[in-house]
Amino acid sequence: MTEPTVGSLRVPGATLRYEVRGRGPLLLLIPGGAGGAAAVEDVADALADAYTVASYDPRGMAGSPLDDPGAEQRVSEHADDALRLLDELSPGAPARVFGASSGAITALHLLATRPDRVERVVAHEPPVAEVLPDAAVHRALVARVRETLRTRGLMPAMGVFAEGLRKEGDTAGPENVTELPPHAAARLERTLADLPYFVGRIVPSFMAYTPDTDRLEGLAGRLVLAGGEESRGELPYRAAAFLADRLGTGLRHFPGGHTGLTTHPAEFGAHLREALGA
C-alpha cells in the first residue's frame, strides 16, 4: 500500500482532510456513504502508477469536521468542496473525477456547474431517485428513514433504508458484507461512527437532488455512468440506468454491487482505469 501525503484545506464551514498518492494528471476520488477516504484507498493505490490520486473525507465525516456540527448539508456545497480541492491540487488543468453513490451525485453536480475544471467523470450508481418515474415512492422512503431515526434510533433506520434500496422480491441486503477483504473490516468502526450523520443529513438532502439533465446531456461525452453487476434492480442501479438512458451514454458495468470498490477493489480498479481512459 502506498503511503499517502495527508493535507488539510479550509473551505466555507469545514476543514477537509485529504490524501494524495502517485504522480501524473489529477484524479479526484469522491467517496460515498460514511466511509470517507478510507473506503477508496485500495482503488487509489491501484491507480497511483498513472495518476496523482486525491481522495478525501467529505465534510462532516471522519477527519473533515464541520464548524457547525448541526449544519444542514447541500449537494452544491459538497460539489464546491470538490472544486476547491481541484483548484488546490490541479490549478492549471482540468481533472478526472470518480464518485461513488452520494459521491457520484457530488461529481454530477460538479460536472454540470464547472465543466471547465473536469475532463471526465465516472459516476458509479448515483442514487438520483428524483429522475425515476416512481420518485414519490422514494421520497416516502426517505421520510420513513428520518422518522425511524428520530423515534427508534440508528440501526432500525438503517434497516428501513436498506430495505428500500433492495430490488423487488429481494429479502437479503443490497450486498453481502462477508465479501469484504480482511483489511477492510478494520474500517468498519470508523464507518459506523459517521452513520448517524450520513443517515440523518446526507441521505435526505442527496436523495432529494435533481440533476440538471439538459446540462448533462450537452456534456455526455465526458460522463461515464456505471452500475454494479450484482446490484441490478436496486434503487441506485435503477437511477443510474435511467439517467444513462436519458442522456444516451449507456450504462457501464463494474464488478460487485453498490459497494463494489470495497468488496472487489482490484477488479473495480481495473475497470475504473479503463473507463477513465476510454
C-alpha positions in Angstrom: 0.0 0.0 0.0 1.3 3.5 -1.0 1.7 5.8 2.0 -0.2 9.0 1.1 0.6 12.6 1.7 -2.0 14.0 4.0 -3.2 17.6 3.8 -6.0 19.8 5.0 -7.9 22.5 3.3 -10.2 25.2 4.8 -13.5 25.6 3.0 -16.6 27.6 4.0 -18.0 25.9 7.1 -15.5 23.0 7.3 -11.9 21.8 7.2 -11.3 19.0 4.7 -8.8 16.2 5.3 -7.4 14.8 2.0 -4.8 12.3 0.9 -2.6 12.3 -2.2 -0.8 9.4 -3.9 1.2 8.8 -7.1 2.1 11.1 -9.9 0.6 12.2 -13.2 -2.7 14.0 -14.1 -5.0 14.5 -11.2 -7.7 12.0 -10.4 -10.1 13.0 -7.6 -12.0 10.2 -5.9 -15.2 11.3 -4.1 -16.3 8.6 -1.7 -19.9 7.9 -0.9 -21.7 6.6 2.2 -20.0 7.0 5.5 -16.6 5.5 4.6 -14.6 8.6 3.8 -11.2 8.4 2.1 -10.5 5.0 3.7 -13.2 3.5 1.6 -11.4 4.2 -1.6 -7.8 3.7 -0.5 -7.4 0.3 -2.3 -8.5 1.8 -5.6 -6.4 4.9 -5.0 -3.3 2.7 -4.6 -4.2 0.7 -7.7 -4.3 3.9 -9.9 -1.4 5.7 -8.3 1.0 4.5 -11.0 -0.9 6.5 -13.7 -2.4 9.4 -11.8 -1.9 11.8 -8.9 -4.8 10.3 -6.9 -6.5 12.5 -4.4 -9.2 11.3 -2.0 -10.8 13.0 1.0 -13.2 12.8 3.9 -16.4 14.7 2.8 -17.4 17.5 5.1 -18.7 16.3 8.4 -17.2 12.8 8.2 -14.0 11.2 9.7 -11.3 13.9 9.6 -13.2 16.7 8.0 -15.1 18.4 10.9 -17.9 21.0 10.4 -17.6 24.4 12.0 -21.3 23.9 13.0 -21.8 20.2 13.7 -25.6 20.7 13.2 -25.4 22.3 9.8 -27.7 21.0 7.1 -26.0 19.6 4.1 -26.4 20.5 0.4 -25.1 18.8 -2.8 -24.0 22.2 -4.1 -21.8 22.8 -1.0 -20.2 19.3 -1.3 -19.5 20.0 -5.0 -17.9 23.3 -4.1 -15.6 21.4 -1.7 -14.6 19.1 -4.6 -14.0 22.1 -6.8 -11.8 23.8 -4.2 -9.7 20.6 -3.9 -9.3 20.6 -7.7 -8.2 24.3 -7.6 -5.7 23.4 -4.8 -4.2 20.3 -6.4 -4.6 21.0 -10.1 -5.0 24.7 -10.6 -3.7 24.8 -14.2 -5.6 21.8 -15.7 -8.9 20.1 -15.6 -9.0 16.8 -13.7 -10.6 13.4 -13.9 -13.2 12.7 -11.2 -14.7 9.4 -9.9 -17.7 9.4 -7.5 -19.4 6.6 -5.8 -23.0 6.7 -4.5 -23.6 10.0 -2.8 -20.1 11.0 -4.0 -21.3 10.3 -7.6 -24.1 12.9 -7.1 -21.5 15.4 -6.0 -19.5 14.5 -9.1 -22.5 15.0 -11.4 -23.2 18.5 -9.9 -19.5 19.4 -10.3 -19.6 18.4 -14.0 -22.8 20.3 -14.6 -21.7 23.5 -12.9 -18.0 23.6 -13.6 -17.2 21.6 -16.8 -14.1 23.8 -17.3 -12.5 22.0 -14.3 -13.5 18.5 -15.2 -12.0 16.4 -18.0 -14.0 13.2 -17.4 -16.4 11.9 -14.7 -17.1 8.3 -13.8 -20.2 8.2 -11.6 -21.0 4.8 -10.0 -24.6 4.4 -9.0 -25.6 7.9 -8.1 -28.9 7.4 -6.2 -30.7 10.2 -8.0 -34.1 8.9 -7.2 -35.8 12.1 -8.4 -35.2 11.1 -12.1 -37.2 7.9 -11.7 -40.9 7.6 -12.6 -41.7 6.3 -9.1 -39.8 9.1 -7.4 -42.7 9.7 -5.0 -42.1 6.2 -3.6 -38.5 7.0 -2.7 -39.4 10.4 -1.2 -41.7 8.4 1.1 -38.8 6.0 1.9 -36.6 8.9 3.0 -39.4 10.3 5.2 -39.7 6.9 6.8 -36.0 6.7 7.4 -35.9 10.1 9.1 -38.9 9.3 11.3 -37.5 5.9 12.3 -34.1 7.6 13.1 -36.0 10.1 15.3 -38.2 7.7 17.1 -36.3 4.4 17.2 -32.7 5.1 16.6 -29.9 4.4 14.1 -30.0 0.7 13.4 -33.8 0.5 12.9 -33.4 3.5 10.5 -30.6 1.7 8.6 -32.8 -1.4 8.3 -35.6 0.7 6.8 -33.1 2.4 4.4 -31.5 -0.9 3.3 -34.9 -2.5 2.7 -35.9 0.5 0.5 -32.8 0.1 -1.6 -33.4 -3.6 -2.5 -34.8 -4.8 -5.7 -38.4 -6.1 -5.6 -38.7 -9.5 -4.1 -35.2 -9.5 -2.6 -35.1 -10.3 1.2 -31.3 -10.0 1.6 -29.3 -6.8 2.0 -28.1 -4.9 -1.1 -24.6 -6.5 -0.7 -23.1 -9.4 1.2 -20.7 -7.9 3.7 -19.0 -11.2 4.1 -17.2 -10.5 0.8 -15.1 -7.8 2.5 -11.4 -8.5 2.4 -9.9 -8.9 5.9 -8.1 -5.5 6.0 -11.4 -3.7 5.1 -13.0 -4.9 8.3 -10.7 -2.5 10.2 -12.5 0.4 8.6 -15.9 -0.6 9.9 -15.7 1.2 13.3 -14.9 4.5 11.5 -17.8 4.0 9.2 -20.2 3.2 12.0 -19.2 6.4 13.8 -20.4 8.5 10.8 -23.6 6.7 10.1 -25.9 9.0 12.2 -24.7 12.0 10.2 -24.9 10.1 6.9 -28.5 8.8 7.5 -29.8 12.0 9.2 -28.4 14.7 6.9 -26.7 13.3 3.8 -29.4 10.8 2.7 -32.3 13.2 2.9 -30.5 16.0 1.1 -28.8 14.0 -1.6 -31.8 11.8 -2.5 -33.9 14.9 -3.0 -31.4 16.2 -5.5 -32.5 16.5 -9.2 -29.6 16.6 -11.7 -29.7 19.1 -14.5 -30.3 16.6 -17.3 -30.3 19.2 -20.0 -26.9 20.5 -19.0 -25.5 17.0 -18.5 -26.8 15.9 -21.9 -24.6 18.5 -23.5 -21.6 17.1 -21.5 -22.4 13.5 -22.0 -19.2 12.9 -23.9 -17.3 13.4 -20.7 -19.5 11.3 -18.5 -19.5 7.6 -17.7 -22.4 6.3 -15.7 -21.7 3.0 -14.1 -23.6 0.3 -12.2 -22.7 -2.9 -10.4 -23.1 -6.3 -12.0 -24.6 -7.6 -8.7 -26.9 -4.7 -8.0 -29.3 -4.8 -11.0 -32.8 -3.8 -9.9 -31.7 -2.0 -6.7 -32.6 1.7 -6.3 -29.1 3.2 -7.0 -28.6 1.0 -10.0 -32.1 1.8 -11.4 -31.4 5.5 -11.0 -28.1 5.3 -12.8 -29.5 3.2 -15.6 -32.5 5.6 -16.1 -30.2 8.6 -16.2 -27.8 6.9 -18.6 -30.7 6.1 -20.9 -32.0 9.7 -20.6 -28.5 11.1 -21.5 -27.8 8.5 -24.2 -24.5 7.4 -22.6 -25.3 3.8 -21.9 -24.5 2.2 -18.6 -21.1 0.7 -17.9 -21.0 -2.3 -15.6 -18.4 -2.7 -12.8 -17.7 -5.7 -10.6 -19.7 -6.3 -7.5 -22.7 -4.4 -6.3 -23.3 -0.9 -4.9 -20.1 -1.1 -2.8 -18.0 -2.9 -5.4 -15.0 -0.7 -4.9 -14.7 -2.1 -1.4 -15.7 -5.7 -2.0 -13.9 -6.1 -5.3 -11.1 -3.5 -5.2 -8.7 -5.0 -7.7 -11.3 -5.7 -10.4 -13.0 -2.4 -9.7 -9.8 -0.5 -10.1 -9.0 -2.2 -13.4 -12.5 -1.2 -14.7 -12.1 2.3 -13.5 -8.7 2.7 -15.2 -10.3 1.6 -18.5 -13.3 3.9 -18.0 -11.1 6.9 -17.2 -9.1 6.4 -20.4 -12.0 5.5 -22.7 
